[in-house]
Amino acid sequence: MKRLFLCLAWWSAWPLAAQVVTGAQQLDQLLARLSGKRVALMVNQTSVINQTHLADSLLARGVKIAKVFSPEHGFRGKADAGEKVSDAIDAKSGLPIVSLYGSNKKATPAQLADIDVVVFDIQDVGTRFFTYISSLHYLMESCAENKKKLIVLDRPNPNGSYVDGPVMQPQHKSFVGMHPIPVVHGLTIGEIAKMINGEGWLEGKVTCELEVVTMKHWKHSDAYSLPIRPSPNLPTDNGIRWYPSTCFFEGTALSVGRGTQNPFEFIGHPDLKNQPFQFTPVSIDGMAKKPPFENVVCFGLDLRKETAPRKVSLQHLIELYQAFPDKEKFFTNYFEKLAGTDELRKQIQSGMTEEQIRKTWQKDLAAYGSMRKKYLLYP
């Protein structure tokens, strides 16, 4: 019994890992910066402090919020991927919502005329093709051109412990890839904002007046489970970890499981009948109203019990390309935008192995790694 007591005493004295404190949770810092200012927010459903939305928290403390800018999926995160997001009035807060996803991706001078400072608080997942960093880029550009300050409230990157994948080539620049960075960039939203400024990537090489409210008790090697799905089709931690690898299938003829409860963990096609798993996409309001292959049985892979590697894995992409009966129709034109290069498609079509392809990335990854070090805010 004495030995058990000593063991329990030792265990209770062991220091517990400190809980991550996000930028948004440091309201004392934020309120001091917003006092007496006319404020705009760029936020979505992930912009919460515990269970309360940032907008509601700031309104309750007397902050003068003039409007909300909304990214892909909208202010409350209910729009499908790629679905146009319209201007609206938020039913709960009464705040006007200005969509920056659709025909207008960049705030206009008129939309910023009555604003002193903009606050950005959105949970990212650490991949080049996740469009929140593109929305951040255009917001920084607008703020720089209109001489408005931008405050970024930092949040953890759930894929922040590694850097991998092909680096984007300038000719493949698009809204799903605006910067010459790898698929997995290894930066928080605050760090990438500093990189965008520091590398002169804004139009005309303007510089945004930027302040990052950094996190406490987080480092890049830390695992992090997102409390709120960052987009409608990333509902699980495992899906988020697989996303850097399985998102490539969005540029192919295959389904990535939209229309199921496990997007980016299910991969398949009706013609892959020799594959071990099957699923049937259906319309799911709030996730996928019209998914590819709706109500059609798809055969393919189930990655729910497979641990995602800490790398951009090409294993399943190569295997399913080789198994696909009509290889001329496997890739779509969207693939180059996701890959950020036209080399990856050619490499797979030529029969190169994953190891051979990965070797072609290393020179660019080494150069990016050196650049990245300049902007790190966390160990």
C-alpha positions as CSV (number, residue, x, y, z in Angstrom):
1,M,0.0,0.0,0.0
2,K,2.8,2.4,0.9
3,R,4.5,1.7,-2.5
4,L,1.2,2.4,-4.3
5,F,0.8,5.7,-2.4
6,L,4.3,6.7,-3.4
7,C,3.6,5.8,-7.1
8,L,0.4,7.8,-7.0
9,A,2.1,10.8,-5.4
10,W,4.9,10.7,-8.1
11,W,2.3,10.5,-10.9
12,S,0.3,13.5,-9.5
13,A,3.4,15.5,-9.3
14,W,4.3,14.9,-13.0
15,P,3.8,18.1,-15.0
16,L,0.8,18.0,-17.4
17,A,1.2,19.3,-20.9
18,A,0.1,23.0,-21.0
19,Q,-3.1,23.6,-22.9
20,V,-2.7,25.5,-26.1
21,V,-3.8,29.1,-25.9
22,T,-4.8,30.4,-29.3
23,G,-4.5,34.0,-30.4
24,A,-8.3,34.5,-30.2
25,Q,-8.2,33.3,-26.5
26,Q,-6.0,36.3,-25.6
27,L,-8.9,38.7,-25.5
28,D,-7.0,41.1,-23.2
29,Q,-4.4,41.8,-25.9
30,L,-7.0,42.0,-28.7
31,L,-9.4,44.4,-26.9
32,A,-6.6,46.8,-26.2
33,R,-5.8,46.9,-29.9
34,L,-9.5,47.3,-31.0
35,S,-10.6,49.9,-28.5
36,G,-12.3,52.8,-30.2
37,K,-11.6,51.3,-33.7
38,R,-14.0,50.4,-36.5
39,V,-13.4,46.7,-37.0
40,A,-14.0,44.2,-39.7
41,L,-13.5,40.5,-39.1
42,M,-12.6,37.7,-41.6
43,V,-13.9,34.7,-39.7
44,N,-15.8,31.4,-40.2
45,Q,-17.2,28.6,-38.0
46,T,-13.8,27.8,-36.6
47,S,-13.4,31.3,-35.1
48,V,-14.4,30.4,-31.6
49,I,-13.2,31.0,-28.0
50,N,-14.2,27.8,-26.2
51,Q,-17.8,27.5,-27.3
52,T,-18.4,31.2,-28.3
53,H,-17.8,32.7,-31.7
54,L,-15.2,35.5,-31.7
55,A,-17.7,37.9,-33.2
56,D,-20.2,37.4,-30.3
57,S,-17.4,37.7,-27.8
58,L,-16.2,41.0,-29.2
59,L,-19.7,42.4,-29.5
60,A,-20.4,41.5,-25.9
61,R,-17.4,43.5,-24.9
62,G,-18.4,46.6,-26.8
63,V,-16.2,46.3,-29.9
64,K,-17.5,48.2,-32.9
65,I,-17.7,45.5,-35.6
66,A,-18.8,47.1,-38.9
67,K,-18.9,43.9,-41.0
68,V,-17.7,40.4,-41.5
69,F,-15.8,39.1,-44.5
70,S,-16.5,35.5,-45.3
71,P,-14.2,33.0,-47.1
72,E,-15.0,29.7,-48.9
73,H,-17.8,27.8,-47.1
74,G,-19.2,31.0,-45.7
75,F,-19.4,32.6,-42.3
76,R,-21.1,29.7,-40.6
77,G,-19.2,27.1,-42.8
78,K,-22.3,25.6,-44.4
79,A,-21.5,26.1,-48.1
80,D,-20.1,23.2,-50.3
81,A,-16.6,23.4,-51.7
82,G,-16.6,25.8,-54.6
83,E,-20.1,26.9,-54.0
84,K,-20.7,30.6,-54.4
85,V,-21.0,32.5,-51.1
86,S,-23.3,35.5,-51.2
87,D,-23.5,38.7,-49.2
88,A,-26.0,38.4,-46.3
89,I,-27.0,39.5,-42.8
90,D,-26.1,37.2,-40.0
91,A,-29.3,36.1,-38.3
92,K,-27.7,35.8,-34.9
93,S,-25.6,38.9,-34.6
94,G,-27.2,41.2,-37.2
95,L,-23.8,41.8,-38.7
96,P,-23.5,42.4,-42.5
97,I,-21.6,39.7,-44.2
98,V,-19.5,40.5,-47.2
99,S,-18.5,37.4,-49.3
100,L,-14.9,37.2,-50.4
101,Y,-15.5,33.9,-52.2
102,G,-17.0,34.0,-55.6
103,S,-16.8,36.8,-58.1
104,N,-15.2,39.1,-55.5
105,K,-12.2,37.5,-53.7
106,K,-10.5,40.8,-52.7
107,A,-12.0,43.5,-50.5
108,T,-12.6,46.7,-52.4
109,P,-11.6,50.2,-51.3
110,A,-15.3,50.9,-50.7
111,Q,-15.7,47.8,-48.5
112,L,-12.7,49.0,-46.4
113,A,-13.5,52.7,-46.3
114,D,-15.3,52.6,-43.0
115,I,-12.8,50.3,-41.4
116,D,-9.7,51.0,-39.2
117,V,-8.5,47.5,-38.6
118,V,-9.3,44.0,-39.8
119,V,-9.0,40.8,-37.7
120,F,-8.3,37.5,-39.3
121,D,-9.1,34.3,-37.3
122,I,-9.6,31.1,-39.3
123,Q,-8.4,27.6,-38.6
124,D,-6.1,26.3,-41.4
125,V,-4.9,22.7,-42.1
126,G,-1.4,23.5,-43.5
127,T,-1.8,22.7,-47.2
128,R,-1.1,25.0,-50.2
129,F,-4.4,24.1,-51.8
130,F,-6.6,24.9,-48.8
131,T,-8.1,28.3,-49.9
132,Y,-8.0,30.1,-46.6
133,I,-4.4,31.2,-47.2
134,S,-5.4,32.5,-50.6
135,S,-8.1,34.6,-48.9
136,L,-5.5,35.8,-46.4
137,H,-3.3,36.8,-49.3
138,Y,-6.0,39.0,-50.9
139,L,-7.0,40.5,-47.6
140,M,-3.4,41.4,-46.9
141,E,-3.2,43.0,-50.3
142,S,-6.4,45.0,-49.8
143,C,-5.2,46.2,-46.4
144,A,-1.8,47.2,-47.8
145,E,-3.3,49.1,-50.7
146,N,-5.9,50.9,-48.5
147,K,-3.5,51.5,-45.5
148,K,-5.5,49.4,-43.0
149,K,-3.9,47.3,-40.3
150,L,-4.4,43.5,-40.2
151,I,-4.3,41.5,-37.0
152,V,-3.9,37.7,-37.4
153,L,-5.0,35.6,-34.5
154,D,-2.9,32.5,-34.8
155,R,-4.1,28.9,-34.5
156,P,-2.2,25.5,-34.6
157,N,-1.5,23.8,-37.8
158,P,-2.6,20.1,-37.5
159,N,-0.1,19.2,-40.3
160,G,2.6,21.6,-39.0
161,S,5.2,19.0,-38.1
162,Y,6.6,18.4,-41.6
163,V,7.2,20.0,-45.0
164,D,6.7,18.0,-48.2
165,G,5.4,17.8,-51.7
166,P,6.2,19.6,-55.0
167,V,6.8,23.3,-54.8
168,M,4.3,25.3,-56.9
169,Q,5.6,26.6,-60.3
170,P,4.5,30.2,-61.1
171,Q,2.7,29.2,-64.3
172,H,0.3,27.1,-62.3
173,K,-0.7,29.9,-59.9
174,S,-4.5,29.8,-59.0
175,F,-6.8,30.3,-56.0
176,V,-5.8,26.7,-54.8
177,G,-2.1,27.6,-55.1
178,M,-1.0,31.2,-55.0
179,H,2.5,30.9,-53.5
180,P,5.8,29.1,-54.5
181,I,5.5,26.8,-51.5
182,P,5.2,23.0,-51.1
183,V,1.9,21.1,-50.8
184,V,2.6,20.9,-47.0
185,H,4.2,24.2,-46.0
186,G,4.7,23.6,-42.3
187,L,3.5,27.1,-41.2
188,T,0.8,28.5,-39.1
189,I,-1.5,31.1,-40.6
190,G,0.4,33.8,-38.7
191,E,3.8,32.5,-40.0
192,I,2.6,32.3,-43.6
193,A,1.2,35.8,-43.3
194,K,4.7,37.0,-42.3
195,M,6.2,35.0,-45.3
196,I,3.8,36.6,-47.8
197,N,4.9,40.0,-46.5
198,G,8.5,39.2,-46.2
199,E,8.9,37.6,-49.6
200,G,7.2,40.5,-51.4
201,W,4.4,38.2,-52.8
202,L,1.7,40.9,-52.7
203,E,0.8,42.6,-56.0
204,G,3.2,45.5,-56.6
205,K,5.3,44.2,-53.7
206,V,3.3,46.3,-51.2
207,T,3.6,45.5,-47.6
208,C,0.7,45.0,-45.2
209,E,0.8,46.5,-41.7
210,L,0.6,43.1,-39.9
211,E,0.5,42.0,-36.3
212,V,0.2,38.4,-35.3
213,V,-1.2,37.5,-31.9
214,T,0.9,34.4,-31.3
215,M,-0.2,31.2,-29.4
216,K,1.1,30.0,-26.1
217,H,2.1,26.4,-25.3
218,W,2.3,25.1,-28.9
219,K,5.2,23.9,-31.1
220,H,5.3,22.5,-34.6
221,S,5.9,18.9,-33.4
222,D,2.7,18.9,-31.3
223,A,-0.2,16.8,-32.4
224,Y,-3.4,18.8,-32.4
225,S,-7.0,17.7,-32.7
226,L,-9.3,20.3,-34.2
227,P,-12.4,21.0,-32.0
228,I,-14.4,22.2,-35.1
229,R,-14.2,20.9,-38.6
230,P,-12.3,23.4,-40.7
231,S,-14.5,22.8,-43.7
232,P,-17.7,20.7,-44.2
233,N,-15.8,17.8,-45.8
234,L,-13.0,17.5,-43.2
235,P,-14.9,16.1,-40.3
236,T,-12.2,13.8,-38.8
237,D,-8.7,14.2,-37.5
238,N,-7.7,11.2,-39.7
239,G,-9.2,12.8,-42.8
240,I,-7.3,16.0,-42.0
241,R,-4.0,14.1,-41.8
242,W,-4.7,12.2,-45.1
243,Y,-5.9,15.4,-46.8
244,P,-2.4,16.5,-48.1
245,S,-2.1,13.2,-50.0
246,T,-5.7,12.4,-50.9
247,C,-6.7,15.8,-52.1
248,F,-4.7,15.0,-55.3
249,F,-7.7,12.8,-56.3
250,E,-9.8,15.9,-56.7
251,G,-7.9,16.3,-59.9
252,T,-8.8,12.9,-61.2
253,A,-11.8,11.0,-62.3
254,L,-12.2,9.4,-58.9
255,S,-14.4,10.2,-55.9
256,V,-12.7,11.4,-52.7
257,G,-15.8,10.3,-50.7
258,R,-17.8,13.5,-50.9
259,G,-21.3,12.4,-50.1
260,T,-20.2,10.2,-47.3
261,Q,-19.3,10.9,-43.7
262,N,-15.6,10.2,-44.4
263,P,-14.4,12.5,-47.2
264,F,-10.7,12.2,-48.1
265,E,-10.7,8.8,-46.3
266,F,-12.7,7.1,-49.0
267,I,-11.3,6.9,-52.5
268,G,-13.0,5.2,-55.4
269,H,-14.8,4.9,-58.8
270,P,-17.6,2.8,-60.2
271,D,-15.1,1.1,-62.6
272,L,-12.6,0.0,-60.0
273,K,-14.4,-3.2,-59.3
274,N,-11.3,-5.1,-58.3
275,Q,-10.8,-2.9,-55.3
276,P,-11.5,-4.2,-51.7
277,F,-14.0,-1.5,-50.5
278,Q,-17.2,0.0,-51.7
279,F,-19.2,3.1,-50.8
280,T,-22.2,5.0,-52.3
281,P,-22.1,8.8,-52.3
282,V,-25.4,10.4,-51.5
283,S,-26.6,14.0,-51.2
284,I,-25.8,15.3,-47.7
285,D,-27.0,18.8,-46.9
286,G,-24.2,20.9,-45.4
287,M,-21.5,18.6,-46.8
288,A,-22.2,17.7,-50.4
289,K,-25.5,18.5,-52.1
290,K,-24.5,17.0,-55.4
291,P,-21.5,14.7,-54.9
292,P,-19.8,13.0,-57.8
293,F,-21.3,9.6,-58.6
294,E,-24.3,10.4,-56.4
295,N,-26.3,7.1,-55.7
296,V,-23.7,5.1,-57.6
297,V,-21.6,2.4,-56.0
298,C,-17.9,3.2,-56.0
299,F,-15.1,0.7,-55.4
300,G,-11.8,1.7,-53.9
301,L,-10.0,2.3,-50.6
302,D,-11.0,2.9,-47.0
303,L,-8.3,4.8,-45.1
304,R,-10.1,5.1,-41.8
305,K,-7.8,2.6,-40.1
306,E,-4.7,3.5,-42.0
307,T,-2.3,5.9,-40.2
308,A,-1.4,8.8,-42.5
309,P,2.3,9.1,-42.9
310,R,4.1,12.3,-42.1
311,K,4.7,13.0,-45.8
312,V,2.8,13.6,-49.0
313,S,2.1,10.0,-49.9
314,L,1.8,9.0,-53.6
315,Q,1.2,5.3,-52.9
316,H,-2.5,5.3,-53.4
317,L,-2.5,7.7,-56.3
318,I,0.0,5.6,-58.2
319,E,-1.7,2.3,-57.3
320,L,-5.2,3.5,-58.4
321,Y,-3.8,5.1,-61.6
322,Q,-2.3,1.7,-62.5
323,A,-5.6,-0.1,-61.6
324,F,-7.8,2.4,-63.5
325,P,-9.1,0.8,-66.8
326,D,-9.1,4.0,-68.9
327,K,-5.9,5.8,-68.0
328,E,-6.5,8.5,-70.6
329,K,-9.4,9.7,-68.5
330,F,-7.8,9.3,-65.0
331,F,-6.4,12.8,-64.7
332,T,-8.4,16.1,-65.2
333,N,-7.1,19.6,-66.0
334,Y,-7.5,20.4,-62.3
335,F,-4.7,18.1,-61.3
336,E,-2.0,20.5,-62.3
337,K,-3.5,23.3,-60.2
338,L,-3.4,21.0,-57.1
339,A,0.0,19.7,-57.8
340,G,1.3,23.1,-58.7
341,T,3.4,21.6,-61.5
342,D,2.9,19.6,-64.7
343,E,5.7,17.2,-63.8
344,L,3.8,15.0,-61.3
345,R,1.2,13.8,-63.9
346,K,4.0,13.0,-66.4
347,Q,6.0,11.2,-63.7
348,I,3.1,9.0,-62.7
349,Q,2.2,8.3,-66.4
350,S,5.8,7.4,-67.2
351,G,5.8,4.7,-64.5
352,M,8.2,6.4,-62.0
353,T,8.1,5.0,-58.5
354,E,7.1,7.1,-55.5
355,E,10.7,7.1,-54.3
356,Q,12.0,8.3,-57.7
357,I,9.4,11.1,-57.8
358,R,10.1,12.2,-54.3
359,K,13.8,12.7,-55.1
360,T,12.9,15.3,-57.7
361,W,11.3,17.5,-55.0
362,Q,14.3,17.6,-52.7
363,K,16.3,20.6,-54.2
364,D,13.2,22.9,-54.1
365,L,12.3,21.6,-50.6
366,A,15.7,22.4,-49.3
367,A,15.5,26.0,-50.7
368,Y,12.1,26.4,-49.2
369,G,13.2,25.1,-45.8
370,S,15.9,27.8,-45.7
371,M,13.3,30.5,-46.5
372,R,10.8,29.1,-44.0
373,K,13.2,29.4,-41.1
374,K,13.1,33.2,-41.3
375,Y,9.4,33.3,-40.5
376,L,8.9,30.7,-37.7
377,L,7.2,31.9,-34.6
378,Y,7.3,28.6,-32.8
379,P,9.9,25.9,-32.2
